[in-house]
Amino acid sequence: MEQASGSSTNIALLAQRMDAVHAQYRTLPWQHKHEDTPLLRSWQRCQTAGLAAGDSVQFEPVSRSLLSEIDDTHHELIERARSHVEAVRSSIAGTGCMVILINQRGVVIDRYGRAELAPPPLANVSRKGINLDERCIGTTGPSIALAERRPSLVVGDAHFCNNLRKFYCAAAPIEGPQGQLLGALDISAYDNMPRFDAMGLVEDTAAAIENAFIEPDTEHVVLRFQVMPAWIDTPRQAIVAVRSDGRITGANRIALSLLGVTRQELSTTTFRDLFDRDPNRLFARQQERASGLVEWVTTTGLVIVGRLDCQPDSTHRAATPLPATHATAAAQAPALAANPLKLRDLEMSAIEQALLRLGGNVSAAARLLGVSRNTIYRRMAGMPDERPNT
């Protein structure tokens, strides 16, 4: 009976706290959809781990041996994240926030920002080597991002332990190309709610870090694609890595969403299962790789634009044709003068070369040549242009 009474008390206290949390989320200066379920699960995990809502967690000094181990173990993640996170750090330098990179176990492996200008509690919690695992310090943005593998915003009273309730933290998980959890990225403030969309910024930056792990090599080409050309080479791009036998060996989460496949399904999926192209031509046709954005169609009927990237020194890549120079054009001029071609023959030659270069894709060829699809179809059928009646 005493256990049941204690459980009821805890539920009542959590319900009261949730009312306060809802009120705090409503004061956010930007739009954010708050979900109670991940937060409630985190609170329950904290209680199961033996933490109490009135606890004040401590952050112990970190040994030099641990700091050295962190650098050795997580060198690749730190390096791939640095350029992306440095850009964010520069942007938010005047906001009082810190950017924190955390490994998959919740340990801080790098931080970005001027610690000497940050409030002491924020400078303390963001030190390299500090463990932000849920079982150690309770509910935070990074702890939910790691435990639930989803972006998380935790403000004020949403933190489980008492001395963390002046923090505001937005975090997103970082996954590898095969879906393995690499860590999390966090933007935190203390006693000062960020006036910018910290959640959106941290999600985009985490996505950019994930994308940096999918690169072409001697055995893979990388397809970067989206439905909007402007989203290529941004955190919104979809990316898949394709092995020379056509097997898909890696993808980011946006690619999985656009292609409608899960991580589990990806392990048995081939390029031909997803796209309307012969995978054997991915490595053989350097013209397509050099052409920039090309229109593709997925096997579900979705029209996308994409670009194939390969390693510059890959043995699979043929030499890219050099553009004709003025000297080359001058050398060809006498031959053209001696054997003049009709304008229609030149047009057909340009269309044929464009189609060959783009694997027969009429839409892409039309964009390359600056004409309509109908013009290409009419030229191929030997029909004259339609001209308005005069």
Number of C-alpha atoms within 10 A of each C-alpha: 6 7 8 9 10 11 12 12 12 15 13 12 12 18 13 11 15 17 11 14 19 15 12 14 20 13 10 15 12 14 12 13 8 15 11 12 9 16 23 16 15 23 24 17 17 21 16 11 13 10 21 15 17 10 14 13 14 11 16 11 11 13 9 10 8 12 15 11 13 19 15 10 12 16 13 12 23 20 11 16 21 17 13 17 23 14 11 19 21 11 10 17 15 11 15 20 28 24 25 24 27 33 27 20 17 23 21 25 25 22 24 19 21 14 17 8 13 17 14 12 16 21 19 16 19 28 19 21 25 19 23 23 22 24 18 17 22 27 27 30 29 36 29 27 25 27 18 15 17 17 23 27 26 25 24 21 23 29 25 29 21 16 16 25 17 19 22 25 26 27 33 30 29 30 22 20 21 15 16 10 16 17 26 31 31 30 27 27 24 23 15 13 21 22 10 13 14 22 21 16 17 24 22 16 22 26 24 22 24 24 27 16 18 23 18 20 18 15 16 27 27 23 24 23 27 23 17 13 16 11 15 19 16 13 18 19 24 25 27 27 27 24 22 18 14 21 19 23 19 25 26 23 24 18 21 18 11 16 16 11 14 13 16 10 10 16 13 11 16 17 22 16 16 17 17 14 16 11 19 13 13 27 24 14 17 20 19 20 23 16 15 14 20 22 20 22 15 17 14 13 11 12 13 17 21 23 23 24 21 24 16 13 11 15 12 20 19 14 11 10 9 6 7 9 9 9 9 10 10 11 11 11 13 11 10 10 9 8 9 10 10 8 9 12 10 11 14 15 12 14 21 16 14 22 19 15 19 24 18 13 15 19 18 22 26 19 14 17 13 9 12 13 14 13 15 21 14 13 15 12 9 11 10 10 10 8 6 5 4 3
